[in-house]
Amino acid sequence: MYLRIMLIPIGALALAGAGCATEGPSPKAELSRAHTLVEQADKAGAQSYAAADLQRAHDELTAADTADTAHKYDVARSYAESAAVDADLATARSQAGEAQKAAREVNKGNDSLRTEADRAADATMAPPAPAVVTKPN
């Protein structure tokens, strides 16, 4: 009976120790990368083109920081990696949106030039106005 009573706490300690041993090292590199990518996405104007992706990245980064503080390193690493991916996606969508905006402006400028060129071509091709001869009184 005494042996059974002693084995239960020892077994519980062994399992608890095994659970802690599965946590890897602190994900400092992953957290740093995620923070950098989220900041870059903020600066790239991702809020205008990919607000949901950017918000998700911020939420995952907050969760990663919380898990890291609680020493849940595997969870923190997973959230940090997800935040980095979402921030990268938000940046890419922002860049694509800016590129599309620039392309629209170039097309608009081209249309204006085309209109002006057509107007100038029409002016040079118009027949000259007939000469008006006036008789002296």
C-alpha positions as a Markdown table, in Angstrom:
| # | Residue | x | y | z |
|---|---|---|---|---|
| 1 | Met | 0.0 | 0.0 | 0.0 |
| 2 | Tyr | 2.8 | 2.4 | 0.9 |
| 3 | Leu | 4.5 | 1.6 | -2.4 |
| 4 | Arg | 1.3 | 2.5 | -4.3 |
| 5 | Ile | 0.9 | 5.8 | -2.5 |
| 6 | Met | 4.5 | 6.7 | -3.3 |
| 7 | Leu | 4.3 | 5.7 | -7.0 |
| 8 | Ile | 1.3 | 8.0 | -7.7 |
| 9 | Pro | 3.1 | 11.3 | -6.9 |
| 10 | Ile | 6.3 | 10.1 | -8.5 |
| 11 | Gly | 4.4 | 9.2 | -11.7 |
| 12 | Ala | 2.6 | 12.5 | -11.7 |
| 13 | Leu | 5.9 | 14.4 | -11.3 |
| 14 | Ala | 7.4 | 12.3 | -14.2 |
| 15 | Leu | 4.5 | 13.2 | -16.4 |
| 16 | Ala | 4.6 | 16.8 | -15.5 |
| 17 | Gly | 8.3 | 16.9 | -16.2 |
| 18 | Ala | 7.8 | 15.2 | -19.5 |
| 19 | Gly | 5.1 | 17.8 | -20.4 |
| 20 | Cys | 7.6 | 20.6 | -19.7 |
| 21 | Ala | 10.3 | 18.9 | -21.6 |
| 22 | Thr | 8.3 | 19.0 | -24.9 |
| 23 | Glu | 8.4 | 22.8 | -24.9 |
| 24 | Gly | 11.2 | 23.9 | -27.1 |
| 25 | Pro | 13.4 | 27.0 | -26.5 |
| 26 | Ser | 11.9 | 30.4 | -26.4 |
| 27 | Pro | 10.8 | 31.5 | -29.9 |
| 28 | Lys | 12.7 | 34.8 | -29.7 |
| 29 | Ala | 13.7 | 34.7 | -33.4 |
| 30 | Glu | 10.2 | 33.9 | -34.6 |
| 31 | Leu | 8.7 | 36.7 | -32.4 |
| 32 | Ser | 11.2 | 39.2 | -33.6 |
| 33 | Arg | 10.5 | 38.3 | -37.2 |
| 34 | Ala | 6.7 | 38.5 | -36.7 |
| 35 | His | 7.0 | 41.9 | -35.0 |
| 36 | Thr | 9.1 | 43.2 | -37.9 |
| 37 | Leu | 6.8 | 41.9 | -40.5 |
| 38 | Val | 3.7 | 43.3 | -38.8 |
| 39 | Glu | 5.4 | 46.7 | -38.5 |
| 40 | Gln | 6.3 | 46.6 | -42.2 |
| 41 | Ala | 2.7 | 45.7 | -43.1 |
| 42 | Asp | 1.5 | 48.7 | -41.0 |
| 43 | Lys | 3.9 | 51.0 | -42.7 |
| 44 | Ala | 3.0 | 49.6 | -46.2 |
| 45 | Gly | -0.6 | 50.8 | -45.8 |
| 46 | Ala | -2.0 | 47.3 | -45.5 |
| 47 | Gln | -4.9 | 48.7 | -43.5 |
| 48 | Ser | -6.3 | 50.2 | -46.8 |
| 49 | Tyr | -6.0 | 47.0 | -48.9 |
| 50 | Ala | -5.8 | 44.0 | -46.5 |
| 51 | Ala | -7.4 | 45.1 | -43.2 |
| 52 | Ala | -8.6 | 41.6 | -42.2 |
| 53 | Asp | -5.2 | 40.0 | -42.8 |
| 54 | Leu | -3.4 | 42.8 | -40.9 |
| 55 | Gln | -5.9 | 42.5 | -38.0 |
| 56 | Arg | -5.4 | 38.8 | -37.9 |
| 57 | Ala | -1.6 | 39.3 | -37.8 |
| 58 | His | -1.9 | 41.7 | -34.9 |
| 59 | Asp | -4.2 | 39.3 | -33.0 |
| 60 | Glu | -1.8 | 36.3 | -33.6 |
| 61 | Leu | 1.1 | 38.4 | -32.6 |
| 62 | Thr | -0.6 | 39.4 | -29.3 |
| 63 | Ala | -1.4 | 35.7 | -28.7 |
| 64 | Ala | 2.2 | 34.8 | -29.4 |
| 65 | Asp | 3.5 | 37.4 | -26.9 |
| 66 | Thr | 1.0 | 36.2 | -24.3 |
| 67 | Ala | 2.0 | 32.5 | -24.8 |
| 68 | Asp | 5.7 | 33.4 | -24.7 |
| 69 | Thr | 5.1 | 35.2 | -21.4 |
| 70 | Ala | 3.4 | 32.1 | -20.0 |
| 71 | His | 6.3 | 30.0 | -21.2 |
| 72 | Lys | 4.2 | 28.1 | -23.7 |
| 73 | Tyr | 6.9 | 28.3 | -26.3 |
| 74 | Asp | 5.4 | 25.9 | -28.8 |
| 75 | Val | 2.1 | 27.8 | -28.9 |
| 76 | Ala | 4.0 | 31.1 | -29.0 |
| 77 | Arg | 6.1 | 29.9 | -31.9 |
| 78 | Ser | 3.0 | 28.7 | -33.8 |
| 79 | Tyr | 1.2 | 32.0 | -33.3 |
| 80 | Ala | 4.3 | 34.0 | -34.2 |
| 81 | Glu | 4.8 | 32.0 | -37.5 |
| 82 | Ser | 1.1 | 32.6 | -38.3 |
| 83 | Ala | 1.4 | 36.3 | -37.6 |
| 84 | Ala | 4.4 | 36.5 | -39.8 |
| 85 | Val | 2.6 | 34.8 | -42.7 |
| 86 | Asp | -0.5 | 37.0 | -42.3 |
| 87 | Ala | 1.6 | 40.1 | -42.1 |
| 88 | Asp | 3.5 | 39.1 | -45.2 |
| 89 | Leu | 0.2 | 38.4 | -47.0 |
| 90 | Ala | -1.1 | 41.8 | -45.9 |
| 91 | Thr | 2.0 | 43.5 | -47.3 |
| 92 | Ala | 1.8 | 41.7 | -50.6 |
| 93 | Arg | -1.9 | 42.6 | -51.0 |
| 94 | Ser | -1.1 | 46.2 | -50.1 |
| 95 | Gln | 1.7 | 46.3 | -52.7 |
| 96 | Ala | -0.7 | 44.8 | -55.3 |
| 97 | Gly | -3.3 | 47.4 | -54.5 |
| 98 | Glu | -0.8 | 50.2 | -54.8 |
| 99 | Ala | 0.4 | 48.8 | -58.1 |
| 100 | Gln | -3.2 | 48.6 | -59.4 |
| 101 | Lys | -3.9 | 52.1 | -58.3 |
| 102 | Ala | -0.7 | 53.3 | -60.2 |
| 103 | Ala | -1.7 | 51.3 | -63.3 |
| 104 | Arg | -5.2 | 53.0 | -63.2 |
| 105 | Glu | -3.6 | 56.4 | -63.0 |
| 106 | Val | -1.2 | 55.6 | -65.9 |
| 107 | Asn | -4.2 | 54.4 | -68.0 |
| 108 | Lys | -6.1 | 57.6 | -67.1 |
| 109 | Gly | -3.1 | 59.7 | -68.2 |
| 110 | Asn | -2.8 | 57.7 | -71.4 |
| 111 | Asp | -6.5 | 58.3 | -72.1 |
| 112 | Ser | -6.0 | 62.0 | -71.6 |
| 113 | Leu | -3.0 | 62.1 | -73.9 |
| 114 | Arg | -5.0 | 60.1 | -76.5 |
| 115 | Thr | -7.9 | 62.5 | -76.3 |
| 116 | Glu | -5.5 | 65.5 | -76.7 |
| 117 | Ala | -3.8 | 63.9 | -79.6 |
| 118 | Asp | -7.1 | 63.2 | -81.3 |
| 119 | Arg | -8.2 | 66.7 | -80.8 |
| 120 | Ala | -4.9 | 68.1 | -82.2 |
| 121 | Ala | -5.2 | 65.7 | -85.2 |
| 122 | Asp | -8.7 | 66.9 | -85.9 |
| 123 | Ala | -7.6 | 70.5 | -85.8 |
| 124 | Thr | -4.9 | 70.0 | -88.4 |
| 125 | Met | -7.1 | 68.0 | -90.7 |
| 126 | Ala | -10.0 | 70.4 | -90.7 |
| 127 | Pro | -10.4 | 72.2 | -94.0 |
| 128 | Pro | -9.3 | 75.8 | -93.9 |
| 129 | Ala | -12.1 | 78.3 | -93.4 |
| 130 | Pro | -13.2 | 79.9 | -96.6 |
| 131 | Ala | -11.7 | 83.3 | -97.2 |
| 132 | Val | -14.2 | 86.1 | -96.6 |
| 133 | Val | -13.9 | 88.8 | -99.2 |
| 134 | Thr | -15.5 | 92.1 | -98.4 |
| 135 | Lys | -16.3 | 94.7 | -100.9 |
| 136 | Pro | -15.4 | 98.2 | -100.1 |
| 137 | Asn | -18.3 | 100.4 | -99.7 |
